[in-house]
Amino acid sequence: MEFLVFLAVLSTFVAAVAIRYLRPDEASVAIGGMYLWLGYAGVLGYIGVFGDPALRPPGPAFVLIPVFLFVFLFLARSAPAARIAASIPLGLLMGAQVFRVGVELFLYRLWHAGLAPHMLTFEGANFDILIGLSAPVVAWLHATGRMGERPALAWNGLGIAMLANVAVRAMLTAPGLFHLITTDLPDRAIGIFPFTYIPGFMAPLGLTLHVLAIRALRAKLRMRTAQRPHPRKPQAE
């Protein structure tokens, strides 16, 4: 129940941000798409697609492939995504990553419940909690001018690397085709509803925030470069 409440708070927050900062048509599409995705990922988790080791391709592929296509073909490249990135305050895009602290606490509890390996916790090889803890600080430093665009870009790149680290380890410790790492416990949580929303919604949300922040930061860098006065060439006498 606590996990579902956490999920509801996250999705409500995303909807509220969309309503507050996006155009009405963009907000409607974003909110509708999010809840359609939550329904899709929820059904896959509930009927056991995530946790079926016999499926080919493996169950998580039915979520991971659409997420990658959405992020890298739309969020990272399209003009509408650039407009969305510019519409939402950068401090909010980066500071919202604090939700990852909650995800890590749930993973820790799943390990204690025997549903996830120790490797996937912050006591193991999962350092994602550091991104969540530092998110409000980084957002404040950038908003107050104490951190420039380049360090903020580096922090977002590190956050994506931390997501990739835990995602790969989760896949390689889960039962099925890609079970290549033997740990104290297999990663069974990835296939149990509602915890399937960790790879099905929470990891994609973290990636989405990072990509939007990177686009906004790069746009600010380009604008600053364009506004920088160019040295005049000396005129011949």
C-alpha positions in Angstrom: 0.0 0.0 0.0 2.8 2.4 0.9 4.4 1.8 -2.5 1.1 2.6 -4.3 0.7 5.8 -2.3 4.2 6.8 -3.4 3.4 6.0 -7.0 0.2 8.1 -6.8 2.1 11.0 -5.3 4.7 10.9 -8.1 2.1 10.7 -10.9 0.1 13.5 -9.3 3.2 15.7 -9.1 4.0 15.1 -12.7 0.4 16.0 -13.7 0.6 19.2 -11.6 3.8 20.3 -13.1 2.4 19.7 -16.6 -0.7 21.8 -15.8 1.3 24.6 -14.2 4.0 25.0 -16.8 2.9 23.6 -20.2 0.4 24.8 -22.7 -3.1 23.3 -22.2 -2.7 21.0 -25.3 0.7 19.9 -24.3 -0.4 19.3 -20.7 -3.4 17.2 -21.9 -1.2 15.0 -24.1 1.5 14.6 -21.4 -1.0 13.7 -18.6 -3.0 11.4 -20.9 0.1 9.7 -22.1 1.4 9.2 -18.6 -1.8 7.6 -17.3 -2.0 5.4 -20.5 1.5 4.3 -19.8 0.8 3.6 -16.2 -2.1 1.4 -17.3 0.0 -0.4 -19.9 2.9 -1.0 -17.5 0.5 -2.0 -14.7 -1.3 -4.6 -16.8 2.1 -6.1 -17.9 3.1 -6.3 -14.3 -0.2 -7.6 -13.0 -0.5 -10.5 -15.5 3.1 -11.6 -14.9 4.8 -10.5 -18.2 7.6 -8.9 -16.2 8.3 -11.9 -14.1 8.0 -14.7 -16.8 11.5 -16.0 -17.4 10.4 -18.1 -20.4 9.3 -15.2 -22.5 11.2 -14.3 -25.6 12.0 -11.4 -25.7 12.2 -11.1 -21.9 9.2 -9.4 -20.2 11.1 -6.1 -19.3 11.8 -5.6 -23.0 8.1 -4.7 -23.5 8.7 -1.7 -21.3 12.3 -0.9 -22.0 12.1 -0.7 -25.8 9.2 1.8 -25.8 11.0 3.9 -23.1 14.2 4.1 -25.1 12.3 4.9 -28.3 10.4 7.7 -26.5 13.4 9.2 -24.8 15.9 9.1 -27.6 13.6 9.8 -30.6 11.3 12.3 -29.0 12.7 13.8 -25.8 16.3 14.0 -27.0 15.6 15.2 -30.5 12.3 16.8 -31.1 11.3 20.5 -31.1 8.2 20.0 -28.9 10.4 18.4 -26.3 12.8 21.3 -26.4 9.9 23.7 -25.8 8.8 21.5 -22.9 12.3 21.6 -21.4 12.4 25.4 -21.7 9.0 25.8 -20.1 9.7 23.9 -16.9 12.1 25.6 -14.4 15.5 24.0 -14.4 15.5 23.9 -10.6 12.4 21.8 -10.7 13.7 19.4 -13.3 16.8 18.7 -11.3 15.4 19.0 -7.8 12.5 16.6 -8.5 15.2 13.8 -8.7 14.9 13.7 -4.9 12.1 11.1 -5.4 14.9 8.6 -6.1 15.6 8.5 -2.4 12.2 7.0 -1.8 12.8 4.4 -4.6 16.1 3.4 -2.9 14.4 3.0 0.5 11.8 0.7 -1.1 14.6 -1.4 -2.8 16.2 -1.7 0.6 13.0 -3.0 2.1 12.6 -5.4 -0.8 16.0 -6.8 0.0 15.0 -7.4 3.6 11.9 -9.1 2.3 14.0 -11.5 0.2 12.7 -10.1 -3.1 15.8 -8.2 -4.3 19.6 -8.8 -4.1 21.8 -6.8 -1.7 23.6 -5.6 -4.8 20.6 -3.4 -5.8 20.6 -1.5 -2.5 22.5 1.6 -1.5 24.6 -0.7 0.8 25.6 -2.7 -2.3 26.5 -1.5 -5.8 23.6 0.9 -6.3 24.7 4.5 -5.8 21.5 6.1 -7.2 20.6 7.4 -3.8 23.5 9.9 -4.0 21.7 11.5 -7.0 18.5 11.8 -5.1 20.2 13.2 -2.0 22.2 15.8 -4.0 19.3 16.8 -6.3 17.9 19.6 -4.0 21.4 21.0 -3.4 22.3 21.0 -7.1 19.0 22.6 -8.0 19.6 25.3 -5.4 23.2 25.9 -6.4 22.2 26.4 -10.1 19.2 28.5 -9.3 21.3 30.9 -7.2 24.1 31.1 -9.8 26.6 29.2 -7.7 26.8 26.4 -10.2 27.2 26.9 -13.9 25.7 25.0 -16.8 28.6 22.7 -17.4 28.8 21.3 -13.8 25.0 20.9 -13.9 25.4 19.0 -17.2 28.0 16.8 -15.6 25.7 16.0 -12.7 22.9 15.1 -15.0 25.2 12.8 -17.0 26.3 11.1 -13.8 22.6 10.6 -12.9 22.0 8.8 -16.2 25.0 6.7 -15.6 23.7 5.8 -12.1 20.4 4.8 -13.6 22.1 2.7 -16.2 24.2 1.0 -13.5 21.2 -0.1 -11.5 19.1 -1.0 -14.5 21.7 -3.3 -16.0 22.3 -5.0 -12.6 18.6 -5.5 -12.1 18.3 -7.2 -15.5 21.4 -9.4 -14.9 20.2 -10.6 -11.5 16.6 -11.3 -12.5 15.5 -14.8 -13.4 15.5 -15.4 -17.1 17.5 -15.1 -20.3 19.9 -12.4 -19.0 20.5 -13.9 -15.5 24.3 -13.6 -15.7 25.2 -12.4 -12.2 24.7 -14.7 -9.2 23.9 -12.8 -6.0 22.6 -13.6 -2.5 19.1 -13.4 -3.9 17.7 -13.2 -7.4 15.9 -10.0 -8.4 12.3 -11.2 -8.2 10.9 -7.8 -7.3 11.2 -6.7 -10.9 8.4 -9.2 -11.8 6.0 -8.6 -8.9 3.2 -6.1 -9.1 3.2 -3.2 -8.1 7.0 -3.1 -7.8 7.2 -3.6 -11.6 6.5 0.2 -11.6 10.1 0.7 -10.5 11.5 -0.2 -13.9 8.1 0.6 -15.5 7.7 4.2 -14.4 10.2 5.5 -11.8 13.4 4.7 -13.7 11.9 6.2 -16.9 10.8 9.3 -15.0 14.3 9.8 -13.7 15.7 9.5 -17.2 13.1 11.9 -18.6 13.9 14.6 -16.0 17.6 14.2 -16.8 17.1 14.5 -20.6 14.9 17.5 -20.3 17.3 19.2 -18.0 20.2 18.5 -20.3 18.3 20.0 -23.3 17.5 23.1 -21.2 21.1 23.5 -20.0 22.5 23.1 -23.5 20.1 25.6 -24.8 21.3 28.1 -22.2 24.9 27.4 -23.1 24.2 28.1 -26.8 22.3 31.3 -26.0 25.2 32.5 -23.8 27.7 31.7 -26.5 25.6 33.5 -29.1 25.3 36.6 -26.9 29.0 36.8 -26.1 30.6 39.7 -27.9 33.1 38.8 -30.6 36.5 40.6 -30.6 36.7 43.1 -33.5 39.4 42.6 -36.0 41.8 45.6 -36.2 41.1 47.8 -39.2 44.0 48.4 -41.6 45.3 51.9 -41.5 
